[in-house]
Amino acid sequence: MSDTTDNQPAGRGRSFGRSRMLLVGGVALLVVVAVGGLSWWHLSGRVSTDDAQIEGDSSPIASRVGGTVAKVLVRENESVQAGTLLIQIDPRGYEIALAKAQADLAEAEANSRGAHSNLPVAAAASSSRLNMAASQLAGAQARLATAEARLAEVKANEVRAVQDLERAETLIAKDEIARRDYDAAV
């Protein structure tokens, strides 16, 4: 009888074991390369940061006039062309300023007429008194118009303050503004 089992030649058992080790090593190497390649592919398009700074272009928007925004006409990240209307400003503040300016003009015109009414004493007394009374009436009317414009301004400021308070109440309920900002609005 021979020393080998199952009628195999003497060197065949070792070469089979060596082939098996090479096959297992090749498969393990293939698995490592595949896992590494998939990891690289999956993570190569991702960016990670600890300081949360973003590099990019920013386009600041500055208004030429101040006022309360009445309506926003575009959505966030919407592309717009030059000259596109973005927001509407509440016109009440400007209307009040116009009314006040008109009242101031009327008062100045009345004062001018009043200054012209101080003609030489040689004019007839009744005519002079009549002109003076008319000038005083015009001045009083101008002062009344100024007071009405100021009243309209105060009323508009009250409406705006109420709206600001309502907005602040909504934002404080969502914890989107600081308590001191809400207290300032109140």
Summary of the structure (lengths in Angstrom):
residues: 186
radius of gyration: 43.9
end to end distance: 108.3
largest distance: 163.7
contacts: 359
relative contact order: 0.06
helix: 61%
strand: 4%
